[in-house]
């Protein structure tokens, strides 16, 4: 039931397949992709970039 609440895009049959496979580590790739798309918050790629050289910011 928890997965259906967190992932309402899954049908009951998909949710059952997903949670049944999770303990074995072999969840179907299509459902893993759907779950990741729904559960993982997008991030701003520009703010996530780190420089390889330390230094003061340039103005």
Order of alpha helices (4+ residues) and beta strands (2+ residues): alpha-alpha-alpha-alpha
